[in-house]
Amino acid sequence: MASRTALVTGGNGFVGCHVVRALVARGDRVRVLVRERADMAALEGVDCEPARGDLRDLESLRRAARGCDQVYHVAADYRLWLRDEAPMYATNVEGTKNVLAAAREAGVSRIVHTSTVGALGIPADGPGREDTPVTLDEMIGPYKRSKFLAEMEALSAARSGLPVVIVNPSTPIGAYDLKPTPTGRIIVDFLNRRMPAYMDTGLNLVDVEDVARGHLLAAERGRVGEKYILGGENLTLEEFFRRLANLSGLGAPRIRIPYAVAYGFALGAEAFSRAVTRKPPRASLTEVRMARKKMFFDSSKARRELGYSPAPIDNAIRRAIEFFRATGAARAAA
């Protein structure tokens, strides 16, 4: 098979860098859309071509997409607390429109749009699926709302004839979580023994390397206009902390915080952040409100149609622990 050229937006981010690595390992030429002065540490030593641009700048996207066979739109503004919502909508919604327009003009054969399970519904009686009914009004916080709207743009583009496939990763874990993501921050806080308690909630945790492979499978086997959940294991937060404890050699938190207490703490933490530190709080209201539902999901459609086969999550947790300790984000093992 002749080598393809793929454009990856957000290729220097956590999920994006693993998509880039998977494409390079397959033998593809890879162009990575990155902003000026972007941190490229996650792609150190990876043979890829940086293309300077911005999701809000259509002309820069046109230049980046020119000559590409595939586009993987992974970039997103992923924050659960922010003082001004407008830049997030500009990046996640308007930026997606721009990527789709540039891909259409470039005549690419396939576009993989990276959404999130946060844009999906969760029924009362089981895990969420791609077709679980949900509305914009049910989206908690600007991140989920903006990603829901971006997914709607991708679905609309597919209906108009653009070869778009959507993937909905759950909660990825692994190496190169440099910022880190909100989930990575939970691991770092646990390793630094700043996680004395937990809420009664749950997550679907997945190896970020499986998420990257799922992107490539979606490009090759996914049906245009369809959504595919790229998930792994459904674990309560208490179970997740037990896994972290077993793999790190540290003790797991034993105190369960009632929702009302967590909400009150987050309310105060946000007020302090806005008035004093101007930095993200230890806990945000969005995170607490999201925790009222267990974010459990079913990846059977991706398994059935794409051949997606995620590994047990413990190896990814182990790699995340090793990465955070090696980079100094977390304390070294005692």
C-alpha positions, 0 to 999 in steps of 0.5 A, spaced: 500 500 500 502 506 498 504 511 503 498 516 505 499 523 508 495 524 514 494 531 518 493 530 525 490 537 529 492 537 536 498 532 535 502 534 540 496 533 545 495 527 549 491 523 545 493 526 539 501 524 540 499 517 540 495 518 534 501 521 530 505 515 533 500 510 531 500 513 524 508 513 523 509 506 526 504 504 520 508 508 515 504 514 513 507 521 512 504 525 518 503 533 518 501 535 525 497 542 526 500 546 532 500 553 534 506 558 534 510 556 540 507 550 541 510 545 546 512 539 542 515 535 548 510 529 546 513 528 539 520 528 541 524 523 536 517 522 532 518 523 524 513 528 523 512 535 519 509 541 524 504 545 520 503 552 524 496 554 524 490 555 529 483 552 528 480 559 528 484 561 522 481 557 516 487 559 511 492 556 516 488 549 515 487 550 508 495 550 507 495 544 512 490 540 509 493 541 502 495 534 499 493 530 505 489 523 504 486 523 511 484 528 517 484 526 524 481 532 528 483 531 535 485 538 537 480 541 542 480 546 548 479 541 554 478 544 561 473 543 566 474 550 569 475 557 565 473 564 567 471 566 559 467 560 555 468 564 549 475 561 547 472 554 548 466 555 543 471 558 538 476 553 538 471 547 539 465 549 535 468 554 530 474 550 529 471 544 527 467 547 522 474 550 519 477 543 519 471 540 516 471 546 510 479 545 509 478 537 509 472 538 504 476 543 499 482 538 500 478 532 497 481 528 503 478 520 503 476 520 510 476 525 516 476 522 523 473 527 528 474 526 535 468 527 540 468 524 547 463 520 551 461 526 554 457 528 548 453 522 549 447 520 553 447 515 559 441 511 561 438 510 568 439 502 567 445 501 564 451 504 560 451 509 555 451 507 547 452 511 541 444 511 540 442 513 547 438 519 546 441 526 549 440 533 548 444 539 549 440 541 555 443 535 558 450 537 557 454 539 563 459 545 563 462 549 557 466 543 555 461 538 554 456 543 551 462 545 546 463 538 544 456 536 543 455 542 538 462 540 534 459 533 534 453 536 531 457 539 526 461 533 524 454 529 523 451 534 519 458 534 514 457 527 513 450 528 511 452 533 506 457 528 503 463 529 507 467 522 509 466 523 516 467 518 522 466 520 529 470 517 535 468 518 542 473 516 547 472 515 554 477 517 559 484 515 556 490 514 561 497 513 559 504 516 558 505 523 555 499 526 559 503 533 560 498 538 562 495 533 565 488 532 563 483 532 569 484 525 569 491 525 569 491 530 575 487 525 579 493 520 578 498 526 580 494 528 586 493 521 588 501 519 587 502 526 591 498 523 597 493 529 596 487 525 595 484 523 602 477 522 600 473 520 594 466 521 591 461 515 589 462 516 582 465 512 576 468 512 569 470 508 563 477 508 563 481 506 557 489 505 555 490 511 550 494 507 546 488 503 544 484 510 543 489 511 538 489 505 534 481 506 535 482 512 530 486 508 525 481 503 525 475 508 524 479 511 518 479 504 515 473 500 517 468 506 520 462 507 516 461 515 514 456 518 519 457 513 524 459 514 532 464 509 535 465 509 543 472 507 544 472 505 551 475 500 556 473 498 563 467 501 567 470 502 574 467 506 580 472 511 583 473 507 589 475 501 584 480 506 580 483 508 587 484 501 589 488 499 582 492 505 583 494 503 590 496 496 588 500 499 582 503 504 586 504 501 593 500 507 596 494 507 600 487 508 597 483 513 600 477 510 605 473 516 606 467 517 601 465 524 601 457 526 600 455 530 594 453 536 598 459 536 601 463 536 595 459 541 592 460 546 597 467 545 597 467 546 589 463 552 590 468 555 595 474 553 591 471 556 585 470 563 588 477 563 591 480 561 584 476 567 581 478 572 586 485 570 588 489 565 585 486 566 578 488 559 577 484 552 576 481 550 583 482 543 586 475 541 584 470 545 580 463 545 580 463 542 573 467 536 575 462 535 582 456 536 577 458 531 572 460 526 578 453 525 580 452 520 574 457 514 573 460 515 566 459 508 564 459 506 557 459 500 552 464 499 546 461 493 543 459 497 536 466 499 535 468 492 537 463 489 532 464 493 526 472 496 527 475 490 530 477 494 536 480 490 542 482 494 548 487 491 553 486 491 560 487 498 564 492 496 569 498 496 564 496 503 562 495 505 569 502 503 570 505 507 564 501 513 567 504 512 574 511 511 571 511 517 566 508 522 572 514 519 577 519 520 571 517 527 569 517 529 576 510 531 576 509 526 582 513 523 587 518 518 586 516 511 589 519 510 596 
